[in-house]
Amino acid sequence: MSLGVYIHIPFCVLKCGYCDFNTYANLESLKLPYASALIADLESWSDVLGAADVHSISFGGGTPGEFPAHDLVRTVQAARRLAAVTSEAEISLEANPGTTGEAGLRQLAAGGFNRVSFGAQSFDPLELRFLDRVHSPGAITASVANARAAGFGSVGLDLIYGLPGQSLDAWLRSLRSAVALRPEHLSCYALTVEEGTPLGLAVQRGRIPDPDPDSAATMYEATEEFLNAAGYRHYEISNWALPGHESRHNRTYWDGGDYAGIGAGAHGFIGGERFENIAHPRTYIAAAGSGEGTARPFVANSYVPARATAISDWFETRLRLVEGVDIRSFEVEFRSTIDTVIGAALDQCVGYGLLARDGHQLRLTPRGRLLHSEVCARVLAHLQSQDSARRPLE
């Protein structure tokens, strides 16, 4: 079995106002016991890891770059002890600009890390302040230089567009600054206002205007054009890469591959079953000492998705890839043709110019990429209506 491993580091210096991930600030005292719990979590999956070829190990968060480098390396070493980690495996982490110096990056590179992605978000100081980021534009440049000096072969930058009041020119300035550093990978995300976050509450109370979706769409289209001209291949809705530098770990998600989820709040998917870990790091750490006799002490919930959910998930993830998907793989997985199951919804989306079919290949059109969520919602509604029609009257 080919397997990816996701390892969640939930610690942050400051939780950004727009973030709804499972992250926590001001929990420094938990870092040391958390490092030991991660290894215990890996060991609880020794039966799976021992039978797998691990093609990627990805540390996300939170901010893995805030975690001690020696503990990150120790965790990778534990994974290597438990599993056959392939020689060309992608071993990556997320980091904040300015917080991981060259010495720490060298330690990580020596420990097997070969890919780092910095959460730059913007090169505009006022936009960084709005996003609660504590770094400066100069720190982004310095971090990329440090990663290169440390020996990282693949460096990525994450950017956010569509901020309230942000102009197209302002966004393109950040994009130009990013490309000038020639990172191997760029992720560009529209700002999303999540319910319950400080940003969400500020928008709800009228203190901050809602982001303008039309403006964000214009920025997205400009991003496609600019990065294509700069030599970056658009391979996933929000991701661009120089040739050979696509995220192998993230492709595991989009291709529907198996991956283990390690760490507080991490999710995994193995053999058609989904796993959700204990969310709070304090409770997660406690599980390391109370798991005797329990096969998976860190797992809070596991389930096999219902058929309609599995089909919806298949559609949502595969269509994130710009190249689309070979629809024959649907038949292999679900023992039915895609036209039999969701053909009517697909035809409707093709008619609206959101989907394109070319032989066995199904993909989103450029307009469809802007409306990916709406396309997926239409397919899910079709599946739910089928389920309702099959239910007997009570």
Steps between C-alpha positions, in 0.01 A plus 500: 500500500623849412434736790531867585544611861358830625631625837315787667686755712224714657716771660514864386656816641173679417180358356407704192154655496393318183621153608255225596755217508568292811772732632591650838717785627674526838545127562881495510507261797331229294758484222736251667232246602329552165816391318499173694128453436558532124742209510256294707231582243725380216572182695127437540487468120799266480290224340402731213834680471691173502312384190526831313736684272486860625532746212447821699511637854341842539508713815214751506328709760503725670859590438741204490786747459431615858563146628857410606693379195648204686149379592387525138803297393440250781145449374624434145754254638219316681302479175807358325540243775139387469450517123683467171540868412596507132832654399322768293238575768383859535554616860353845549399757758318829522676795664448868565746748347754630747447235768720218370859613449765351275644284782163340570435448130842337461416264786173408329665448161764278660218303662339421166265792434509605134201732461388808695204731445494845658170666592586832339134599432594850374793731428300806610560607865143627547353179361726295727374699799137442393572126482661501849834393355800597710767488227613770258538476121876497552470192721347309208799577279742406779320172572510391137874580488557307824315196367706502182824534699392211725462273198123478452433395142142619497379826656138614490308815589134527604314820409149630574297724268151647510542700820230762567594813306802339333559623145611288207819707477580435867454126450718496189775685689510219756494241225789668318701518822441129558599398147813715522623256768440213255345253746443155354137500619228761554165453674252786452181493706201732511433632849214302649293640785438209735216505752615535860842647422589857609484604134162333460363680805638835378329454163178388667497811719571730206843612619669353191335468157451156351759416231368570150472170305506677163823677591649171621401332172677773304812452712489124447480537123787750507701253710451223244619725219796646689636172639458319170710770332758465779546128428288354779271208420148529637435146622233543770236766559715698746847366420773574245845344470813501292537168312563210737411691818129419542411403858515122507336482841204718405451298183436206731186682620389605153561155350311327781809322634555356847654715772549470875408796720732551797460769764221688676200545272668327206284307253601183315357288220608137468328220311179698452470584873534850644666572834477814716740556789438657840498874433648680801874448549466465878246217467700351216815490717303337783398220263866401468498387862156342507500292185601161639285235337364747246616446143454863393497711822529832314204443266180671614280380214518270200245413234450376147323777304157425357499437126354843414761672717782295347383591149472868593850491653637327189355769276609792720863390539569368148362810332736725693768386256515723191560195279178349635441129544462188286138406566579130456656514847151577634372169366791312654428650843120502503410212264276724295553750221515866592218575253272251671556657841537876438465535123208744520693736730810475279301578185352804671845628600635437150207698361580790733861501382636388838621152401664366185512140378768384260469127443551339840636819658277722713625839620386838619509782246675826598158633604430175682817537706356825636180317592642168620294503821177570311570218252563257787187619681295428188637145483437444872141628466446253215631213713283601796190519280574147377531377859170666594326340202622156608380535861169324571211710624462488877 
